[in-house]
Amino acid sequence: MPQPPQPPDQAPIIMLPEEFAGKWANAAQLQRSPHEFTLDLIRMGPQFLQGQVVARVSFSPLLLGELAELFNGAWRRYTEEAGIPPESEASDE
């Protein structure tokens, strides 16, 4: 009996439309309901007196957990590469 095709070992290729090329954000807000989280990425102006939401994404609690792990791992690698001491060590000083 022939085996079903196996998925490739490489990650999928994801194309990004030009309108999603990226936006600068220097602030964020997170709201939640019993069923979803909504993240607003905001570009604040000088002196943080006025801001504009540049992106809004709503997602499930399950995805929030996955995002938290993803961000924590990326932050840990960044601080290790940059030579920034972990927060627990930095706050002991």
HTML snippet that shows the backbone in 3Dmol.js (N, CA, C, O; Angstrom):
<script src="https://3Dmol.org/build/3Dmol-min.js"></script>
<div id="view" style="width:600px;height:400px;position:relative"></div>
<script>
const pdb = `
ATOM      1  N   MET A   1       0.847  -1.176   0.000  1.00  0.00           N
ATOM      2  CA  MET A   1       0.000   0.000   0.000  1.00  0.00           C
ATOM      3  C   MET A   1       0.896   1.244   0.000  1.00  0.00           C
ATOM      4  O   MET A   1       1.794   1.340   0.836  1.00  0.00           O
ATOM      5  N   PRO A   2       0.679   2.193  -0.907  1.00  0.00           N
ATOM      6  CA  PRO A   2       1.521   3.395  -0.958  1.00  0.00           C
ATOM      7  C   PRO A   2       1.297   4.279   0.274  1.00  0.00           C
ATOM      8  O   PRO A   2       0.186   4.383   0.795  1.00  0.00           O
ATOM      9  N   GLN A   3       2.368   4.899   0.713  1.00  0.00           N
ATOM     10  CA  GLN A   3       2.319   5.805   1.862  1.00  0.00           C
ATOM     11  C   GLN A   3       1.825   7.183   1.415  1.00  0.00           C
ATOM     12  O   GLN A   3       2.146   7.630   0.314  1.00  0.00           O
ATOM     13  N   PRO A   4       1.041   7.860   2.271  1.00  0.00           N
ATOM     14  CA  PRO A   4       0.611   9.216   1.909  1.00  0.00           C
ATOM     15  C   PRO A   4       1.821  10.147   1.887  1.00  0.00           C
ATOM     16  O   PRO A   4       2.794   9.915   2.603  1.00  0.00           O
ATOM     17  N   PRO A   5       1.767  11.191   1.076  1.00  0.00           N
ATOM     18  CA  PRO A   5       2.904  12.120   1.014  1.00  0.00           C
ATOM     19  C   PRO A   5       3.140  12.778   2.371  1.00  0.00           C
ATOM     20  O   PRO A   5       2.198  13.143   3.074  1.00  0.00           O
ATOM     21  N   GLN A   6       4.398  12.919   2.718  1.00  0.00           N
ATOM     22  CA  GLN A   6       4.785  13.541   3.976  1.00  0.00           C
ATOM     23  C   GLN A   6       5.027  15.036   3.755  1.00  0.00           C
ATOM     24  O   GLN A   6       5.495  15.443   2.692  1.00  0.00           O
ATOM     25  N   PRO A   7       4.704  15.849   4.764  1.00  0.00           N
ATOM     26  CA  PRO A   7       4.974  17.281   4.607  1.00  0.00           C
ATOM     27  C   PRO A   7       6.480  17.520   4.538  1.00  0.00           C
ATOM     28  O   PRO A   7       7.260  16.767   5.121  1.00  0.00           O
ATOM     29  N   PRO A   8       6.883  18.557   3.832  1.00  0.00           N
ATOM     30  CA  PRO A   8       8.319  18.830   3.729  1.00  0.00           C
ATOM     31  C   PRO A   8       8.892  19.208   5.094  1.00  0.00           C
ATOM     32  O   PRO A   8       8.177  19.700   5.967  1.00  0.00           O
ATOM     33  N   ASP A   9      10.202  18.969   5.264  1.00  0.00           N
ATOM     34  CA  ASP A   9      10.881  19.279   6.520  1.00  0.00           C
ATOM     35  C   ASP A   9      11.146  20.769   6.689  1.00  0.00           C
ATOM     36  O   ASP A   9      11.455  21.223   7.791  1.00  0.00           O
ATOM     37  N   GLN A  10      11.031  21.513   5.632  1.00  0.00           N
ATOM     38  CA  GLN A  10      11.317  22.949   5.723  1.00  0.00           C
ATOM     39  C   GLN A  10      10.047  23.728   6.061  1.00  0.00           C
ATOM     40  O   GLN A  10       8.932  23.249   5.857  1.00  0.00           O
ATOM     41  N   ALA A  11      10.239  24.926   6.578  1.00  0.00           N
ATOM     42  CA  ALA A  11       9.109  25.786   6.936  1.00  0.00           C
ATOM     43  C   ALA A  11       8.400  26.256   5.664  1.00  0.00           C
ATOM     44  O   ALA A  11       9.027  26.364   4.611  1.00  0.00           O
ATOM     45  N   PRO A  12       7.102  26.534   5.755  1.00  0.00           N
ATOM     46  CA  PRO A  12       6.389  27.015   4.575  1.00  0.00           C
ATOM     47  C   PRO A  12       6.891  28.392   4.150  1.00  0.00           C
ATOM     48  O   PRO A  12       7.370  29.170   4.976  1.00  0.00           O
ATOM     49  N   ILE A  13       6.778  28.682   2.870  1.00  0.00           N
ATOM     50  CA  ILE A  13       7.132  30.004   2.354  1.00  0.00           C
ATOM     51  C   ILE A  13       5.898  30.881   2.485  1.00  0.00           C
ATOM     52  O   ILE A  13       4.834  30.546   1.965  1.00  0.00           O
ATOM     53  N   ILE A  14       6.037  31.997   3.176  1.00  0.00           N
ATOM     54  CA  ILE A  14       4.915  32.900   3.413  1.00  0.00           C
ATOM     55  C   ILE A  14       5.185  34.207   2.690  1.00  0.00           C
ATOM     56  O   ILE A  14       6.191  34.871   2.945  1.00  0.00           O
ATOM     57  N   MET A  15       4.291  34.573   1.793  1.00  0.00           N
ATOM     58  CA  MET A  15       4.439  35.807   1.028  1.00  0.00           C
ATOM     59  C   MET A  15       3.753  36.950   1.784  1.00  0.00           C
ATOM     60  O   MET A  15       2.703  36.754   2.397  1.00  0.00           O
ATOM     61  N   LEU A  16       4.341  38.115   1.737  1.00  0.00           N
ATOM     62  CA  LEU A  16       3.825  39.264   2.461  1.00  0.00           C
ATOM     63  C   LEU A  16       3.436  40.350   1.468  1.00  0.00           C
ATOM     64  O   LEU A  16       4.301  40.882   0.772  1.00  0.00           O
ATOM     65  N   PRO A  17       2.135  40.695   1.388  1.00  0.00           N
ATOM     66  CA  PRO A  17       1.736  41.781   0.493  1.00  0.00           C
ATOM     67  C   PRO A  17       2.418  43.083   0.897  1.00  0.00           C
ATOM     68  O   PRO A  17       2.739  43.282   2.069  1.00  0.00           O
ATOM     69  N   GLU A  18       2.633  43.954  -0.057  1.00  0.00           N
ATOM     70  CA  GLU A  18       3.364  45.203   0.201  1.00  0.00           C
ATOM     71  C   GLU A  18       2.738  46.038   1.313  1.00  0.00           C
ATOM     72  O   GLU A  18       3.465  46.671   2.078  1.00  0.00           O
ATOM     73  N   GLU A  19       1.407  46.057   1.424  1.00  0.00           N
ATOM     74  CA  GLU A  19       0.771  46.865   2.470  1.00  0.00           C
ATOM     75  C   GLU A  19       1.074  46.351   3.875  1.00  0.00           C
ATOM     76  O   GLU A  19       0.813  47.049   4.855  1.00  0.00           O
ATOM     77  N   PHE A  20       1.623  45.136   3.985  1.00  0.00           N
ATOM     78  CA  PHE A  20       1.998  44.587   5.283  1.00  0.00           C
ATOM     79  C   PHE A  20       3.508  44.631   5.502  1.00  0.00           C
ATOM     80  O   PHE A  20       4.038  43.873   6.315  1.00  0.00           O
ATOM     81  N   ALA A  21       4.193  45.499   4.793  1.00  0.00           N
ATOM     82  CA  ALA A  21       5.652  45.552   4.867  1.00  0.00           C
ATOM     83  C   ALA A  21       6.144  45.946   6.250  1.00  0.00           C
ATOM     84  O   ALA A  21       7.297  45.673   6.584  1.00  0.00           O
ATOM     85  N   GLY A  22       5.316  46.573   7.055  1.00  0.00           N
ATOM     86  CA  GLY A  22       5.727  46.895   8.414  1.00  0.00           C
ATOM     87  C   GLY A  22       5.356  48.308   8.800  1.00  0.00           C
ATOM     88  O   GLY A  22       5.292  49.202   7.957  1.00  0.00           O
ATOM     89  N   LYS A  23       5.116  48.497  10.068  1.00  0.00           N
ATOM     90  CA  LYS A  23       4.776  49.798  10.645  1.00  0.00           C
ATOM     91  C   LYS A  23       5.625  49.969  11.890  1.00  0.00           C
ATOM     92  O   LYS A  23       5.915  48.993  12.582  1.00  0.00           O
ATOM     93  N   TRP A  24       6.021  51.181  12.178  1.00  0.00           N
ATOM     94  CA  TRP A  24       6.769  51.484  13.396  1.00  0.00           C
ATOM     95  C   TRP A  24       5.785  51.664  14.537  1.00  0.00           C
ATOM     96  O   TRP A  24       4.787  52.370  14.395  1.00  0.00           O
ATOM     97  N   ALA A  25       6.061  51.029  15.668  1.00  0.00           N
ATOM     98  CA  ALA A  25       5.248  51.205  16.869  1.00  0.00           C
ATOM     99  C   ALA A  25       6.200  51.368  18.045  1.00  0.00           C
ATOM    100  O   ALA A  25       7.215  50.678  18.136  1.00  0.00           O
ATOM    101  N   ASN A  26       5.862  52.291  18.946  1.00  0.00           N
ATOM    102  CA  ASN A  26       6.689  52.494  20.129  1.00  0.00           C
ATOM    103  C   ASN A  26       5.856  52.408  21.409  1.00  0.00           C
ATOM    104  O   ASN A  26       6.303  52.815  22.481  1.00  0.00           O
ATOM    105  N   ALA A  27       4.645  51.875  21.283  1.00  0.00           N
ATOM    106  CA  ALA A  27       3.774  51.649  22.440  1.00  0.00           C
ATOM    107  C   ALA A  27       2.790  50.542  22.076  1.00  0.00           C
ATOM    108  O   ALA A  27       2.585  50.241  20.900  1.00  0.00           O
ATOM    109  N   ALA A  28       2.187  49.944  23.096  1.00  0.00           N
ATOM    110  CA  ALA A  28       1.214  48.878  22.869  1.00  0.00           C
ATOM    111  C   ALA A  28       0.189  48.869  23.986  1.00  0.00           C
ATOM    112  O   ALA A  28       0.469  49.274  25.114  1.00  0.00           O
ATOM    113  N   GLN A  29      -0.998  48.400  23.651  1.00  0.00           N
ATOM    114  CA  GLN A  29      -2.058  48.190  24.637  1.00  0.00           C
ATOM    115  C   GLN A  29      -2.649  46.811  24.380  1.00  0.00           C
ATOM    116  O   GLN A  29      -2.774  46.381  23.233  1.00  0.00           O
ATOM    117  N   LEU A  30      -3.011  46.123  25.460  1.00  0.00           N
ATOM    118  CA  LEU A  30      -3.617  44.807  25.342  1.00  0.00           C
ATOM    119  C   LEU A  30      -4.934  44.809  26.092  1.00  0.00           C
ATOM    120  O   LEU A  30      -4.977  45.127  27.281  1.00  0.00           O
ATOM    121  N   GLN A  31      -6.002  44.458  25.406  1.00  0.00           N
ATOM    122  CA  GLN A  31      -7.319  44.329  26.027  1.00  0.00           C
ATOM    123  C   GLN A  31      -7.723  42.858  25.949  1.00  0.00           C
ATOM    124  O   GLN A  31      -7.239  42.109  25.101  1.00  0.00           O
ATOM    125  N   ARG A  32      -8.619  42.464  26.852  1.00  0.00           N
ATOM    126  CA  ARG A  32      -9.082  41.074  26.809  1.00  0.00           C
ATOM    127  C   ARG A  32     -10.564  40.992  27.118  1.00  0.00           C
ATOM    128  O   ARG A  32     -11.147  41.846  27.785  1.00  0.00           O
ATOM    129  N   SER A  33     -11.134  39.933  26.606  1.00  0.00           N
ATOM    130  CA  SER A  33     -12.500  39.544  26.937  1.00  0.00           C
ATOM    131  C   SER A  33     -12.412  38.093  27.377  1.00  0.00           C
ATOM    132  O   SER A  33     -11.323  37.521  27.353  1.00  0.00           O
ATOM    133  N   PRO A  34     -13.508  37.482  27.774  1.00  0.00           N
ATOM    134  CA  PRO A  34     -13.427  36.069  28.169  1.00  0.00           C
ATOM    135  C   PRO A  34     -12.957  35.143  27.040  1.00  0.00           C
ATOM    136  O   PRO A  34     -12.490  34.037  27.311  1.00  0.00           O
ATOM    137  N   HIS A  35     -13.074  35.578  25.782  1.00  0.00           N
ATOM    138  CA  HIS A  35     -12.794  34.681  24.664  1.00  0.00           C
ATOM    139  C   HIS A  35     -11.652  35.107  23.767  1.00  0.00           C
ATOM    140  O   HIS A  35     -11.206  34.314  22.938  1.00  0.00           O
ATOM    141  N   GLU A  36     -11.152  36.354  23.904  1.00  0.00           N
ATOM    142  CA  GLU A  36     -10.086  36.791  23.017  1.00  0.00           C
ATOM    143  C   GLU A  36      -9.278  37.923  23.635  1.00  0.00           C
ATOM    144  O   GLU A  36      -9.706  38.592  24.576  1.00  0.00           O
ATOM    145  N   PHE A  37      -8.092  38.109  23.064  1.00  0.00           N
ATOM    146  CA  PHE A  37      -7.226  39.226  23.414  1.00  0.00           C
ATOM    147  C   PHE A  37      -7.111  40.110  22.188  1.00  0.00           C
ATOM    148  O   PHE A  37      -7.144  39.612  21.063  1.00  0.00           O
ATOM    149  N   THR A  38      -6.976  41.408  22.385  1.00  0.00           N
ATOM    150  CA  THR A  38      -6.772  42.344  21.283  1.00  0.00           C
ATOM    151  C   THR A  38      -5.557  43.193  21.604  1.00  0.00           C
ATOM    152  O   THR A  38      -5.494  43.848  22.645  1.00  0.00           O
ATOM    153  N   LEU A  39      -4.594  43.172  20.694  1.00  0.00           N
ATOM    154  CA  LEU A  39      -3.355  43.922  20.844  1.00  0.00           C
ATOM    155  C   LEU A  39      -3.362  45.086  19.872  1.00  0.00           C
ATOM    156  O   LEU A  39      -3.496  44.893  18.664  1.00  0.00           O
ATOM    157  N   ASP A  40      -3.218  46.301  20.401  1.00  0.00           N
ATOM    158  CA  ASP A  40      -3.052  47.495  19.580  1.00  0.00           C
ATOM    159  C   ASP A  40      -1.591  47.908  19.629  1.00  0.00           C
ATOM    160  O   ASP A  40      -1.027  48.088  20.708  1.00  0.00           O
ATOM    161  N   LEU A  41      -0.978  48.058  18.465  1.00  0.00           N
ATOM    162  CA  LEU A  41       0.369  48.606  18.362  1.00  0.00           C
ATOM    163  C   LEU A  41       0.206  50.068  17.969  1.00  0.00           C
ATOM    164  O   LEU A  41      -0.536  50.397  17.044  1.00  0.00           O
ATOM    165  N   ILE A  42       0.905  50.934  18.681  1.00  0.00           N
ATOM    166  CA  ILE A  42       0.655  52.372  18.591  1.00  0.00           C
ATOM    167  C   ILE A  42       1.951  53.105  18.279  1.00  0.00           C
ATOM    168  O   ILE A  42       3.011  52.767  18.806  1.00  0.00           O
ATOM    169  N   ARG A  43       1.856  54.096  17.429  1.00  0.00           N
ATOM    170  CA  ARG A  43       2.974  55.007  17.188  1.00  0.00           C
ATOM    171  C   ARG A  43       2.648  56.301  17.908  1.00  0.00           C
ATOM    172  O   ARG A  43       1.726  57.025  17.532  1.00  0.00           O
ATOM    173  N   MET A  44       3.421  56.582  18.955  1.00  0.00           N
ATOM    174  CA  MET A  44       3.207  57.789  19.747  1.00  0.00           C
ATOM    175  C   MET A  44       4.059  58.923  19.190  1.00  0.00           C
ATOM    176  O   MET A  44       5.181  58.710  18.731  1.00  0.00           O
ATOM    177  N   GLY A  45       3.506  60.127  19.238  1.00  0.00           N
ATOM    178  CA  GLY A  45       4.218  61.306  18.776  1.00  0.00           C
ATOM    179  C   GLY A  45       5.157  61.846  19.834  1.00  0.00           C
ATOM    180  O   GLY A  45       5.321  61.246  20.897  1.00  0.00           O
ATOM    181  N   PRO A  46       5.771  62.981  19.540  1.00  0.00           N
ATOM    182  CA  PRO A  46       6.688  63.605  20.498  1.00  0.00           C
ATOM    183  C   PRO A  46       6.005  63.845  21.841  1.00  0.00           C
ATOM    184  O   PRO A  46       4.824  64.187  21.901  1.00  0.00           O
ATOM    185  N   GLN A  47       6.753  63.663  22.891  1.00  0.00           N
ATOM    186  CA  GLN A  47       6.288  63.829  24.267  1.00  0.00           C
ATOM    187  C   GLN A  47       5.107  62.906  24.608  1.00  0.00           C
ATOM    188  O   GLN A  47       4.474  63.079  25.650  1.00  0.00           O
ATOM    189  N   PHE A  48       4.813  61.953  23.763  1.00  0.00           N
ATOM    190  CA  PHE A  48       3.747  60.971  24.006  1.00  0.00           C
ATOM    191  C   PHE A  48       2.412  61.655  24.321  1.00  0.00           C
ATOM    192  O   PHE A  48       1.659  61.180  25.171  1.00  0.00           O
ATOM    193  N   LEU A  49       2.121  62.761  23.644  1.00  0.00           N
ATOM    194  CA  LEU A  49       0.862  63.469  23.860  1.00  0.00           C
ATOM    195  C   LEU A  49      -0.241  62.978  22.925  1.00  0.00           C
ATOM    196  O   LEU A  49      -1.425  63.153  23.216  1.00  0.00           O
ATOM    197  N   GLN A  50       0.136  62.370  21.815  1.00  0.00           N
ATOM    198  CA  GLN A  50      -0.841  61.899  20.844  1.00  0.00           C
ATOM    199  C   GLN A  50      -0.285  60.659  20.172  1.00  0.00           C
ATOM    200  O   GLN A  50       0.917  60.565  19.921  1.00  0.00           O
ATOM    201  N   GLY A  51      -1.166  59.704  19.880  1.00  0.00           N
ATOM    202  CA  GLY A  51      -0.727  58.478  19.236  1.00  0.00           C
ATOM    203  C   GLY A  51      -1.724  58.001  18.202  1.00  0.00           C
ATOM    204  O   GLY A  51      -2.865  58.461  18.154  1.00  0.00           O
ATOM    205  N   GLN A  52      -1.272  57.062  17.369  1.00  0.00           N
ATOM    206  CA  GLN A  52      -2.125  56.481  16.332  1.00  0.00           C
ATOM    207  C   GLN A  52      -1.933  54.974  16.337  1.00  0.00           C
ATOM    208  O   GLN A  52      -0.802  54.488  16.331  1.00  0.00           O
ATOM    209  N   VAL A  53      -3.035  54.233  16.347  1.00  0.00           N
ATOM    210  CA  VAL A  53      -2.959  52.783  16.238  1.00  0.00           C
ATOM    211  C   VAL A  53      -2.513  52.454  14.814  1.00  0.00           C
ATOM    212  O   VAL A  53      -3.158  52.861  13.847  1.00  0.00           O
ATOM    213  N   VAL A  54      -1.415  51.721  14.691  1.00  0.00           N
ATOM    214  CA  VAL A  54      -0.909  51.356  13.375  1.00  0.00           C
ATOM    215  C   VAL A  54      -1.235  49.910  13.023  1.00  0.00           C
ATOM    216  O   VAL A  54      -1.134  49.511  11.863  1.00  0.00           O
ATOM    217  N   ALA A  55      -1.627  49.120  14.034  1.00  0.00           N
ATOM    218  CA  ALA A  55      -2.030  47.736  13.781  1.00  0.00           C
ATOM    219  C   ALA A  55      -2.858  47.240  14.959  1.00  0.00           C
ATOM    220  O   ALA A  55      -2.589  47.581  16.111  1.00  0.00           O
ATOM    221  N   ARG A  56      -3.854  46.441  14.658  1.00  0.00           N
ATOM    222  CA  ARG A  56      -4.686  45.807  15.687  1.00  0.00           C
ATOM    223  C   ARG A  56      -4.834  44.344  15.308  1.00  0.00           C
ATOM    224  O   ARG A  56      -5.164  44.009  14.170  1.00  0.00           O
ATOM    225  N   VAL A  57      -4.581  43.469  16.295  1.00  0.00           N
ATOM    226  CA  VAL A  57      -4.683  42.035  16.060  1.00  0.00           C
ATOM    227  C   VAL A  57      -5.454  41.424  17.224  1.00  0.00           C
ATOM    228  O   VAL A  57      -5.134  41.674  18.386  1.00  0.00           O
ATOM    229  N   SER A  58      -6.467  40.626  16.911  1.00  0.00           N
ATOM    230  CA  SER A  58      -7.219  39.888  17.927  1.00  0.00           C
ATOM    231  C   SER A  58      -6.885  38.413  17.782  1.00  0.00           C
ATOM    232  O   SER A  58      -6.725  37.906  16.672  1.00  0.00           O
ATOM    233  N   PHE A  59      -6.781  37.722  18.933  1.00  0.00           N
ATOM    234  CA  PHE A  59      -6.393  36.318  18.893  1.00  0.00           C
ATOM    235  C   PHE A  59      -6.909  35.592  20.120  1.00  0.00           C
ATOM    236  O   PHE A  59      -7.353  36.209  21.089  1.00  0.00           O
ATOM    237  N   SER A  60      -6.842  34.266  20.059  1.00  0.00           N
ATOM    238  CA  SER A  60      -7.362  33.406  21.123  1.00  0.00           C
ATOM    239  C   SER A  60      -6.390  33.350  22.308  1.00  0.00           C
ATOM    240  O   SER A  60      -5.209  33.666  22.160  1.00  0.00           O
ATOM    241  N   PRO A  61      -6.893  32.944  23.491  1.00  0.00           N
ATOM    242  CA  PRO A  61      -5.995  32.735  24.630  1.00  0.00           C
ATOM    243  C   PRO A  61      -4.892  31.713  24.322  1.00  0.00           C
ATOM    244  O   PRO A  61      -3.764  31.868  24.790  1.00  0.00           O
ATOM    245  N   LEU A  62      -5.202  30.686  23.551  1.00  0.00           N
ATOM    246  CA  LEU A  62      -4.200  29.690  23.190  1.00  0.00           C
ATOM    247  C   LEU A  62      -3.047  30.335  22.425  1.00  0.00           C
ATOM    248  O   LEU A  62      -1.881  30.056  22.706  1.00  0.00           O
ATOM    249  N   LEU A  63      -3.365  31.190  21.467  1.00  0.00           N
ATOM    250  CA  LEU A  63      -2.318  31.859  20.703  1.00  0.00           C
ATOM    251  C   LEU A  63      -1.532  32.814  21.596  1.00  0.00           C
ATOM    252  O   LEU A  63      -0.326  32.968  21.404  1.00  0.00           O
ATOM    253  N   LEU A  64      -2.176  33.460  22.566  1.00  0.00           N
ATOM    254  CA  LEU A  64      -1.451  34.333  23.485  1.00  0.00           C
ATOM    255  C   LEU A  64      -0.354  33.551  24.202  1.00  0.00           C
ATOM    256  O   LEU A  64       0.767  34.041  24.341  1.00  0.00           O
ATOM    257  N   GLY A  65      -0.669  32.339  24.659  1.00  0.00           N
ATOM    258  CA  GLY A  65       0.343  31.513  25.309  1.00  0.00           C
ATOM    259  C   GLY A  65       1.509  31.207  24.387  1.00  0.00           C
ATOM    260  O   GLY A  65       2.666  31.255  24.804  1.00  0.00           O
ATOM    261  N   GLU A  66       1.209  30.892  23.134  1.00  0.00           N
ATOM    262  CA  GLU A  66       2.265  30.611  22.156  1.00  0.00           C
ATOM    263  C   GLU A  66       3.091  31.864  21.884  1.00  0.00           C
ATOM    264  O   GLU A  66       4.314  31.787  21.766  1.00  0.00           O
ATOM    265  N   LEU A  67       2.430  33.019  21.783  1.00  0.00           N
ATOM    266  CA  LEU A  67       3.149  34.279  21.561  1.00  0.00           C
ATOM    267  C   LEU A  67       4.045  34.616  22.750  1.00  0.00           C
ATOM    268  O   LEU A  67       5.163  35.096  22.568  1.00  0.00           O
ATOM    269  N   ALA A  68       3.558  34.368  23.964  1.00  0.00           N
ATOM    270  CA  ALA A  68       4.361  34.644  25.161  1.00  0.00           C
ATOM    271  C   ALA A  68       5.650  33.821  25.134  1.00  0.00           C
ATOM    272  O   ALA A  68       6.724  34.343  25.431  1.00  0.00           O
ATOM    273  N   GLU A  69       5.550  32.549  24.781  1.00  0.00           N
ATOM    274  CA  GLU A  69       6.745  31.706  24.687  1.00  0.00           C
ATOM    275  C   GLU A  69       7.679  32.206  23.585  1.00  0.00           C
ATOM    276  O   GLU A  69       8.896  32.239  23.765  1.00  0.00           O
ATOM    277  N   LEU A  70       7.113  32.589  22.460  1.00  0.00           N
ATOM    278  CA  LEU A  70       7.906  33.092  21.344  1.00  0.00           C
ATOM    279  C   LEU A  70       8.646  34.371  21.727  1.00  0.00           C
ATOM    280  O   LEU A  70       9.843  34.494  21.468  1.00  0.00           O
ATOM    281  N   PHE A  71       7.937  35.330  22.345  1.00  0.00           N
ATOM    282  CA  PHE A  71       8.563  36.588  22.758  1.00  0.00           C
ATOM    283  C   PHE A  71       9.601  36.352  23.850  1.00  0.00           C
ATOM    284  O   PHE A  71      10.679  36.944  23.804  1.00  0.00           O
ATOM    285  N   ASN A  72       9.300  35.498  24.833  1.00  0.00           N
ATOM    286  CA  ASN A  72      10.258  35.225  25.906  1.00  0.00           C
ATOM    287  C   ASN A  72      11.549  34.632  25.355  1.00  0.00           C
ATOM    288  O   ASN A  72      12.641  35.017  25.773  1.00  0.00           O
ATOM    289  N   GLY A  73      11.425  33.703  24.428  1.00  0.00           N
ATOM    290  CA  GLY A  73      12.619  33.109  23.818  1.00  0.00           C
ATOM    291  C   GLY A  73      13.419  34.126  23.023  1.00  0.00           C
ATOM    292  O   GLY A  73      14.646  34.165  23.112  1.00  0.00           O
ATOM    293  N   ALA A  74      12.727  34.948  22.248  1.00  0.00           N
ATOM    294  CA  ALA A  74      13.416  35.974  21.455  1.00  0.00           C
ATOM    295  C   ALA A  74      14.099  36.989  22.363  1.00  0.00           C
ATOM    296  O   ALA A  74      15.220  37.413  22.083  1.00  0.00           O
ATOM    297  N   TRP A  75      13.433  37.382  23.447  1.00  0.00           N
ATOM    298  CA  TRP A  75      14.018  38.348  24.380  1.00  0.00           C
ATOM    299  C   TRP A  75      15.252  37.757  25.079  1.00  0.00           C
ATOM    300  O   TRP A  75      16.266  38.437  25.236  1.00  0.00           O
ATOM    301  N   ARG A  76      15.158  36.494  25.493  1.00  0.00           N
ATOM    302  CA  ARG A  76      16.295  35.833  26.147  1.00  0.00           C
ATOM    303  C   ARG A  76      17.496  35.789  25.213  1.00  0.00           C
ATOM    304  O   ARG A  76      18.610  36.117  25.621  1.00  0.00           O
ATOM    305  N   ARG A  77      17.279  35.384  23.951  1.00  0.00           N
ATOM    306  CA  ARG A  77      18.390  35.331  22.993  1.00  0.00           C
ATOM    307  C   ARG A  77      18.967  36.719  22.745  1.00  0.00           C
ATOM    308  O   ARG A  77      20.185  36.871  22.660  1.00  0.00           O
ATOM    309  N   TYR A  78      18.114  37.732  22.626  1.00  0.00           N
ATOM    310  CA  TYR A  78      18.566  39.106  22.397  1.00  0.00           C
ATOM    311  C   TYR A  78      19.449  39.586  23.552  1.00  0.00           C
ATOM    312  O   TYR A  78      20.531  40.127  23.324  1.00  0.00           O
ATOM    313  N   THR A  79      18.986  39.387  24.797  1.00  0.00           N
ATOM    314  CA  THR A  79      19.754  39.870  25.947  1.00  0.00           C
ATOM    315  C   THR A  79      21.077  39.123  26.088  1.00  0.00           C
ATOM    316  O   THR A  79      22.085  39.711  26.480  1.00  0.00           O
ATOM    317  N   GLU A  80      21.077  37.833  25.769  1.00  0.00           N
ATOM    318  CA  GLU A  80      22.331  37.067  25.817  1.00  0.00           C
ATOM    319  C   GLU A  80      23.321  37.594  24.788  1.00  0.00           C
ATOM    320  O   GLU A  80      24.497  37.788  25.098  1.00  0.00           O
ATOM    321  N   GLU A  81      22.851  37.826  23.564  1.00  0.00           N
ATOM    322  CA  GLU A  81      23.729  38.319  22.496  1.00  0.00           C
ATOM    323  C   GLU A  81      24.217  39.733  22.776  1.00  0.00           C
ATOM    324  O   GLU A  81      25.353  40.072  22.446  1.00  0.00           O
ATOM    325  N   ALA A  82      23.358  40.574  23.390  1.00  0.00           N
ATOM    326  CA  ALA A  82      23.712  41.961  23.675  1.00  0.00           C
ATOM    327  C   ALA A  82      24.482  42.113  24.980  1.00  0.00           C
ATOM    328  O   ALA A  82      24.956  43.205  25.292  1.00  0.00           O
ATOM    329  N   GLY A  83      24.612  41.033  25.747  1.00  0.00           N
ATOM    330  CA  GLY A  83      25.320  41.104  27.014  1.00  0.00           C
ATOM    331  C   GLY A  83      24.546  41.805  28.114  1.00  0.00           C
ATOM    332  O   GLY A  83      25.142  42.322  29.058  1.00  0.00           O
ATOM    333  N   ILE A  84      23.222  41.830  28.005  1.00  0.00           N
ATOM    334  CA  ILE A  84      22.369  42.444  29.019  1.00  0.00           C
ATOM    335  C   ILE A  84      22.092  41.395  30.092  1.00  0.00           C
ATOM    336  O   ILE A  84      21.632  40.300  29.770  1.00  0.00           O
ATOM    337  N   PRO A  85      22.365  41.712  31.376  1.00  0.00           N
ATOM    338  CA  PRO A  85      22.109  40.706  32.415  1.00  0.00           C
ATOM    339  C   PRO A  85      20.614  40.426  32.542  1.00  0.00           C
ATOM    340  O   PRO A  85      19.794  41.311  32.298  1.00  0.00           O
ATOM    341  N   PRO A  86      20.253  39.188  32.927  1.00  0.00           N
ATOM    342  CA  PRO A  86      18.832  38.890  33.145  1.00  0.00           C
ATOM    343  C   PRO A  86      18.244  39.836  34.175  1.00  0.00           C
ATOM    344  O   PRO A  86      18.967  40.375  35.013  1.00  0.00           O
ATOM    345  N   GLU A  87      16.921  40.042  34.116  1.00  0.00           N
ATOM    346  CA  GLU A  87      16.244  40.994  35.014  1.00  0.00           C
ATOM    347  C   GLU A  87      16.529  40.718  36.481  1.00  0.00           C
ATOM    348  O   GLU A  87      16.725  41.656  37.253  1.00  0.00           O
ATOM    349  N   SER A  88      16.557  39.457  36.882  1.00  0.00           N
ATOM    350  CA  SER A  88      16.784  39.143  38.282  1.00  0.00           C
ATOM    351  C   SER A  88      18.162  39.615  38.743  1.00  0.00           C
ATOM    352  O   SER A  88      18.311  40.086  39.871  1.00  0.00           O
ATOM    353  N   GLU A  89      19.176  39.491  37.873  1.00  0.00           N
ATOM    354  CA  GLU A  89      20.516  39.968  38.205  1.00  0.00           C
ATOM    355  C   GLU A  89      20.585  41.484  38.175  1.00  0.00           C
ATOM    356  O   GLU A  89      21.231  42.090  39.030  1.00  0.00           O
ATOM    357  N   ALA A  90      19.920  42.114  37.190  1.00  0.00           N
ATOM    358  CA  ALA A  90      19.962  43.560  37.048  1.00  0.00           C
ATOM    359  C   ALA A  90      19.276  44.240  38.211  1.00  0.00           C
ATOM    360  O   ALA A  90      19.707  45.318  38.621  1.00  0.00           O
ATOM    361  N   SER A  91      18.212  43.648  38.767  1.00  0.00           N
ATOM    362  CA  SER A  91      17.477  44.278  39.864  1.00  0.00           C
ATOM    363  C   SER A  91      18.172  44.078  41.204  1.00  0.00           C
ATOM    364  O   SER A  91      17.819  44.742  42.178  1.00  0.00           O
ATOM    365  N   ASP A  92      19.159  43.171  41.279  1.00  0.00           N
ATOM    366  CA  ASP A  92      19.888  42.937  42.520  1.00  0.00           C
ATOM    367  C   ASP A  92      20.909  44.015  42.816  1.00  0.00           C
ATOM    368  O   ASP A  92      21.388  44.124  43.945  1.00  0.00           O
ATOM    369  N   GLU A  93      21.251  44.822  41.807  1.00  0.00           N
ATOM    370  CA  GLU A  93      22.283  45.847  41.972  1.00  0.00           C
ATOM    371  C   GLU A  93      21.784  47.039  42.743  1.00  0.00           C
ATOM    372  O   GLU A  93      22.535  47.989  42.966  1.00  0.00           O
TER     373      GLU A  93
END
`;
const viewer = $3Dmol.createViewer("view");
viewer.addModel(pdb, "pdb");
viewer.setStyle({}, {cartoon: {color: "spectrum"}});
viewer.zoomTo();
viewer.render();
</script>
